[in-house]
Amino acid sequence: MTCTDEISGKGTVVTARLIVLTAAERHRLKKAAYGHRTEHRARVRAWIVLLAARGRSNARIAVEVGVHVDTVRTWRGRFAALGLSGLSDRKRPGRPPVFTPIQVAQIKALACQLPAETGTPLSRWSCPELAREAMSRGITAFVSTSTVRRWIDQDAIKPWQYRSWIFITAPDFHPKAACVLDLYAHTWDREPLGADEYVISADEKTSIQARCRCHPTLAPGQARAMRVNHTYGRGGALAYLAAYDVHAAKVFGRTEPRTGIDPFMNLVTQVMTQEPYASAKRVFWVVDNGSSHRGKKAADRLAAAFPNAVLVHTPVHASWLNQVEIFFSVVQRKVVSPNDFTSPRSGTGSEPSKTATTPRHSRSSGSSPPPTWTICWPDSTGTPPITRKNPPPAWQHDQPPKDFRSRPLSLDPPGDGWSSVWT
């Protein structure tokens, strides 16, 4: 392969640099020249070198590639001198750094401190607050919020986030937790449970409020989430008690106006009077340390009522070991939220019913008095109906009654009492 000659702007003959490619260089240059994901500038440089290796002049290469002849001369000369590394951009000096590495490290260290340690009346840092604190401390004369955000993002520092945790202090945590976990694994005192022995996980979900929204909930639509009105009237509250058969995946539930010893014993009676639990050899009740079933007195009370029932407590501050909490989380996400119920009154079906408690006075005219809402508790508890005044604002008196699509707060099927069984 021979060198090509070209005439420079001064009329002198300049010999173009000779390009000789190895097999590996030719392969990499072709891959860059024909690659679909190659940058345009890298593709142009690869074509310049490939055409130069065929012995073409700089002027002809410039015409074929569509660039200036000086561009061809530059990249041809760099490749001849440095090889493939010469086709990369050279490091440019750029703007001199405004902040020193020490200043950057000081601001990152500030983000890793609690605001209370610095005397700042904040609970968590934000990027604007960090920038303001850095300037007030004299770390730098000025720094923008975006610069601080970019610095702390380099080390994945997020001072505005937090996680809660609890430190287990119960000295008997390990033995008690082991007993509960062994029951879940169908074991008690290192012996497998028999076919007539059962494990029940029980607890209470307290104060489920019935919030009667002042406007109907709007169904979701295209690119629109469900819309729930923020303004509401209080329609009472219920406590939901549930007993979960761990190995049969069966839930027994009931609602009560409040929690306590009697409501919990009602739940126990509801379960223990049914088969196969009534005739079982042993039924282990796993509960936390709530006031309804705390301590040895609760265990004795349960054993006196049902001799085959054994009360097992989770460790203190470890109610998360109770399996029924998983069921409660499902109820909270899929049934209770968003909270839009007209009353705690029971309806029909195993899911929350669709009937509504209506006001005793009509709101068809603006002169009608504020309505009186009637809250009806279940007859099984013996609690009489509670009548409460819950007048809406004056500007709502001309509006029609609450939309009957709202759900009454209930987790119970039809029939006598307020008990339910979910399987």
Buried (B, 14 or more C-beta within 10 A) or exposed (E): EEEBEBEEEEEEEBEBBBBEBEEEBEEBBBEBBEEEEBEEEBBBBBBBBBBBBEEBBBBBBBEEBEBEBEBBBBBBBBBBEEEBEBBEEEEEEEEEEEBEEEBBEBBBEBBEEEBEEEEBEEEEBBBEBBBBBBEEEEBBEEBEBEBBBEBBEEEEBEBEEEEEEEEEEBEEBEEBBEBBEBBBEEBBEEEEBEEEBBBBBBBBBBEBBBBBBBBBBEEEEEEEEEEBBEEBBEBBBBBBBBBBBBEEEBBBBBBBBBBBBEBBBBBBEBBBEEEEBEEBEBBBBBBBBBEBBBEEEBBEBBEEEBEBBBBBBBBBBBBEBBBBBEBBEEBEEEBBEEBBBBBBBBBBEBBBBEBBBBBEEEBEEEEEEBBEBBBBBBEBBEBEEEEEEBBBEEEBBEEEBBEEEBBBBBBBBEEEBBBBBBE
